[in-house]
């Protein structure tokens, strides 16, 4: 089980490096890494487990955040009554909208233990392709918060932190409409 002790913090150099592609067929180690990431997200969103194990709530987790420098991430996001939950290997953003957005309250990150103020520009809609846990190609069309979360995790795979995208001269610049 992953706890906050296993989450790599922003001062660790590997978190700022580009990750390598996952090879197929998936190794048992890669399958276990994804399982642990999915488990962390579910546990962190369960109030009892989060309190018991002192877990910060997360809706996305990229492998570099647990010290695995491979191109894979997990998402578990409640949207109304629906839960979007998936793991993806070797993701690529294959298209995106011109329209941008940002989270009005800013973004947070399990790897960042401080509050960073400012608006992070993101695309309102993206199409994400990659490989699922069974080795099948997948293509997801996402918008709004779902698209923002995937872009945040995707950035981790390229060694980009959310605060790297905040305009230092105008941190509260507005990009399209806010979420």
N, C-alpha and C positions, 0 to 999 in steps of 0.2 A: 504494500500500500504506500502510495506517495503521500507525504505530509509536506508542510511548508519547509521543513529542513532540507528536502530534496530539490526545492525550487531554486534555480540558479538566479542570483541577483545581478542587477545591472552593471556592477563593477567588474564582473568576470569577463575577460576578453573574448572567450568563445561565444558569448551571446551576441557579439558584434561582428561575427564572421558569417560568410555565406555557407549554408548547409549543402551537403552532398546528396545526390539522388539516392533513393531507396532502390535496391535491386530486387528483381523478381525471378523465381518465385520468392515470396516473403520468407525470411528466416524466422525461426521460432522467437528469436530475440526481438525482432521488429514487431511481430504479432503481440508479444508480451508488453512491449513499450506502449503500443497503441491501447491495449487493454487497460494498462495502468493509468494512462492519460484519461481515458473515458471514465474509469472508476473514480479518479480524483474529482472530475467535474461533477459527477453524480453525488459523491460524498460531500463535496463542498456546498452543494445546493440543498442538502438535507440538514435542517437546523440542528437536530440532535447530534448527528455525526460531526458536523462542523464545529460545534461547541466542544464535544468530547475530545476531538483531535486537534483543536485550535487551527482549523483550516479557513483560509480566506476564500470567500466565494468567487468562483470563476465561471465564465461561460465559454472560454476558449483556452486551449493550451497547446503550445507548439513543442515539438521534441527538443529543440535547443534549450528550452526553459527547464528541462530536467537533465541537461548535460549530454543529450544525444544529438549530435550535429548532423541530423538527417532531415530530408524534406518531407515532413509529415506533421499533421496537426489534427486535433480533435475539437469538436464544437458540441455544446449542449446548451441550448437556448430555448427558453419558454417564450412562446409568442401567442398570447391569449390562452386558449385551451390546448394548443398544439405545442409539442416539444420537437424542435429540430435537433437531431442528434446524429452525428456521423463522424467518422474518421476518414481522412483522405491522405493518400501517398502521392508524392511528386505532383502537387497541385500547380496549376498554371491559370492565371487570369487571362482568358483568351479574348475577352472583349469587355468593354465598360461604357457606361453612359458618359456623355459630355457633362451632364448635370452633376454637381457636387453637393455634398452635405457634410455635416459634422454633428457630434454629440454636444448639445448645449452645455452640459455639465462637465465636459471634457472626458478623456479616456483614462482608464486605470490599467494596471498590469500587475499580475502576480509577482513579476520579477522586480517591480519598482515599489519600494517601501516608503515612498514619500509622495505627497500630492504634487502634481505638476499641472499648473494652470495653463489654459490656452486651448484654442480650437485646432483640431487635427483634420485637415481636409481629406475627405474620402469620396469615392465615386458613389452615387446614389444606387446604381445598379451595376452588377458584374455578372459575367458568366465564368464559372470556375470549372475547369476540367481536371481530371486526375484519375487515380486508380483506387478502387475500393478494397476492403479487406479480403475479398475473394479473388482479387486480381483482375476484376472487370473494369473497363473504362466507365467513368461517370462524367456527366456534365450537369451542373447545377446553375440555374438562373436565380439570382438572389437580389433582393432590394432592401432598402432601408437598413434597419439594425443588423439584419442577417448579413448583408453585404459589408457593412462596416466591420463587424466582428471577424469575418473571413479575411478582410484586407489587413486587419491588425495582426492576425496570426500568420498570414502570408509574409508580411514584412519581417517577422522573426526569422523566417527561413533565409532571408537575405541579410540578416544582421542589422536590420533597421528597427530602432525603438520608436514608439509612437511620438515621443517628444522630439525626435529628429525632424518630424514633419511640421512642427509648430513654427510659424514665422517669428523669428526672434525680435524683429522690429515692430511687428503688429500681432502679438499673440492671440488677440481676441477678434481677429479678422473673421468676417462672416463669409461662408462659402455656400452659395445656394440657400437651401432651407435647412434648419436645424432639426434634429430628431430629439 
